Amino acid sequence: MLQLGTVTFLQNSYIFVENTPATDRFFIIQSGKIRCYHETPIPGSSPSMLGPGDFVGVISCMTGHTQTETVLALTNVSAIMIRRDQFPELIKQNPGIAMKIIRAFSRDMRLINDNLTKITLKKTSIDSPEQLFTIASYYENIGNSEAAAYGYYQYLKQCPRGSSVDAAVKRFKALKTHTNPPYLERTNDLMRTYPKGTMIFSECQTGAEMFIIQEGTVRIVRVVDGAEVTLALLQKGDMFGEMSLLENKPRSACAIAYENCKLMTINRANFDQMVATQAQLIARLTTTFADRLWSMYRQLVNTQMPDLREKMIDMLALQLEVKRISQARGVAYSTGFTPDEIANLCGIPADLTAQAVSLIERDQNVRIIDGRISVPDTGELIKQARFYRKQNTRRSQQN
């Protein structure tokens, strides 16, 4: 039988501190008020005030990563304490708790996506379906005909009377003679395959499905004002597309097969059944979303690092931590990333990319083998990145 404990935090006491090691528990507030904030100021991010029914510490608890924010008790606070090993049983008895957490994660990921786009590209995205034509044109211009054909088709489907219909028809017909983009229309296939370079879904497209990667790698990107920023590279076991499924809103980013991919599809009916009957799977889903959100918070911190080499090293360390690569001394690891890909993940402008690549290629904790980044000592590189972040936080607090 599930037995949950309660704990009291006195006014002005710290419940969690940003960047400290993870604990195996999180809290649901019963009474009182708390303040959550980031030690390193991040544009677009402001302190939040939480109260009864809200939860704190879930991201770090479920992922085992460091705390993402500092949480301070503004009043005396009473909270229910939930250990990580109790979570599946908790949501089995009360699936509404899991859904509240998942929906909050989904909302936060959408907001962070927007924030990352504003910071890295100095632009805001356009949520109109008319943007589908712009996205398709971008991929046609860079030579990705499969993604372009998919984008034009979705534009014609969602904007049959749009301002660029004639041009979209002409371009789609021309591309269709030598492309074969998969799944232009939604199907009931549980498993789908996507060749490398093809588009799974486009930013601003309507959608009511999420995906679990069975094989391959998927790149999540946004296109703004003729430029592209990579938000994430997802691997086998990762889930994506959940925001449209949960919020019934247009896609906030594009998903493109970075390698040949095999994906499991989950629609609304499947998802509702999962919530009702598969507590372990929903617990895993919560952990997956928490991992994604932790990574996105770290990306936001990375945007505030002005030094190009420090920025690149920190982003490289983030990729190791996301993949849970051993941090033991002397462990070597081949990342599979090129220096240009790490620069793209950092959102470094094109005119500074060559300089950034040159700096990371000369770093003592990095080796370039066959054009890919290899790390001779993962523990040293992660330690190096941690030092850079602390330096940046101190500089931010002094300014």
Secondary structure as GFF3:
##gff-version 3
##sequence-region A 1 399
A	DSSP	beta_strand	5	9	.	.	.	ID=ss1
A	DSSP	beta_strand	14	16	.	.	.	ID=ss2
A	DSSP	beta_strand	25	31	.	.	.	ID=ss3
A	DSSP	beta_strand	34	37	.	.	.	ID=ss4
A	DSSP	beta_strand	48	50	.	.	.	ID=ss5
A	DSSP	beta_strand	55	56	.	.	.	ID=ss6
A	DSSP	alpha_helix	58	63	.	.	.	ID=ss7
A	DSSP	beta_strand	70	73	.	.	.	ID=ss8
A	DSSP	beta_strand	77	83	.	.	.	ID=ss9
A	DSSP	three_ten_helix	84	86	.	.	.	ID=ss10
A	DSSP	alpha_helix	87	93	.	.	.	ID=ss11
A	DSSP	alpha_helix	95	121	.	.	.	ID=ss12
A	DSSP	alpha_helix	131	141	.	.	.	ID=ss13
A	DSSP	alpha_helix	145	158	.	.	.	ID=ss14
A	DSSP	alpha_helix	165	176	.	.	.	ID=ss15
A	DSSP	beta_strand	191	194	.	.	.	ID=ss16
A	DSSP	beta_strand	199	201	.	.	.	ID=ss17
A	DSSP	beta_strand	209	215	.	.	.	ID=ss18
A	DSSP	beta_strand	218	224	.	.	.	ID=ss19
A	DSSP	beta_strand	227	234	.	.	.	ID=ss20
A	DSSP	beta_strand	239	240	.	.	.	ID=ss21
A	DSSP	alpha_helix	242	247	.	.	.	ID=ss22
A	DSSP	beta_strand	254	257	.	.	.	ID=ss23
A	DSSP	beta_strand	261	267	.	.	.	ID=ss24
A	DSSP	alpha_helix	268	277	.	.	.	ID=ss25
A	DSSP	alpha_helix	279	303	.	.	.	ID=ss26
A	DSSP	alpha_helix	308	322	.	.	.	ID=ss27
A	DSSP	beta_strand	333	334	.	.	.	ID=ss28
A	DSSP	alpha_helix	339	346	.	.	.	ID=ss29
A	DSSP	alpha_helix	350	361	.	.	.	ID=ss30
A	DSSP	beta_strand	367	369	.	.	.	ID=ss31
A	DSSP	beta_strand	372	375	.	.	.	ID=ss32
A	DSSP	alpha_helix	378	398	.	.	.	ID=ss33
###
